[in-house]
Amino acid sequence: MTDLIVAVGLVLVIEGLLYAAFPEGMKKMMQLAQTMPDNSMRTGGLIAAAGGIVIIWVTRVLIG
């Protein structure tokens, strides 16, 4: 459970830094996201989730 809380905190840190460093770029990205088809967003989300699972697996099983 502690790892989950740390992971959520890390996501918030990274996202917060992106908004702080690139506010105009984040606004443009949000506008672009509104015009994207749902299937493209869904596919991108699934690819990102799968990539995250691979990173976690490599870190936990192969390295750790």
C-alpha positions as CSV (number, residue, x, y, z in Angstrom):
1,M,0.0,0.0,0.0
2,T,2.9,2.3,0.7
3,D,4.2,1.8,-2.8
4,L,0.9,2.9,-4.2
5,I,0.8,6.1,-2.2
6,V,4.4,6.9,-3.2
7,A,3.5,6.2,-6.9
8,V,0.5,8.6,-6.7
9,G,2.7,11.2,-5.1
10,L,5.3,10.8,-7.8
11,V,2.6,11.2,-10.5
12,L,1.5,14.4,-8.9
13,V,5.0,15.8,-8.7
14,I,5.7,15.1,-12.3
15,E,2.4,16.5,-13.5
16,G,2.8,19.6,-11.3
17,L,6.3,20.2,-12.7
18,L,5.0,20.0,-16.3
19,Y,2.3,22.5,-15.6
20,A,4.7,24.8,-13.8
21,A,7.4,24.6,-16.5
22,F,5.2,24.5,-19.6
23,P,1.8,26.2,-18.9
24,E,1.2,27.2,-22.5
25,G,2.2,23.8,-23.8
26,M,-0.1,22.1,-21.4
27,K,-3.0,24.3,-22.5
28,K,-2.3,23.5,-26.1
29,M,-2.1,19.8,-25.3
30,M,-5.5,20.0,-23.5
31,Q,-7.1,21.7,-26.6
32,L,-5.6,19.0,-28.8
33,A,-6.9,16.2,-26.6
34,Q,-10.5,17.6,-26.9
35,T,-10.3,17.2,-30.7
36,M,-8.9,13.7,-30.6
37,P,-11.2,10.7,-31.3
38,D,-12.0,8.6,-28.2
39,N,-10.5,5.5,-29.7
40,S,-7.1,7.3,-30.2
41,M,-7.1,8.5,-26.6
42,R,-8.1,5.0,-25.4
43,T,-5.4,3.3,-27.4
44,G,-2.8,5.8,-26.1
45,G,-3.9,5.2,-22.5
46,L,-3.7,1.5,-22.9
47,I,-0.2,1.7,-24.4
48,A,0.9,4.0,-21.6
49,A,-0.6,1.6,-19.0
50,A,1.1,-1.4,-20.6
51,G,4.4,0.5,-20.7
52,G,4.0,1.3,-17.0
53,I,3.4,-2.3,-16.2
54,V,6.5,-3.4,-18.1
55,I,8.6,-0.8,-16.2
56,I,7.2,-2.0,-12.9
57,W,7.8,-5.6,-13.8
58,V,11.4,-5.0,-15.0
59,T,12.1,-3.0,-11.8
60,R,10.6,-5.5,-9.4
61,V,11.5,-8.8,-11.1
62,L,14.7,-8.3,-13.1
63,I,16.4,-5.6,-11.1
64,G,15.0,-5.7,-7.6
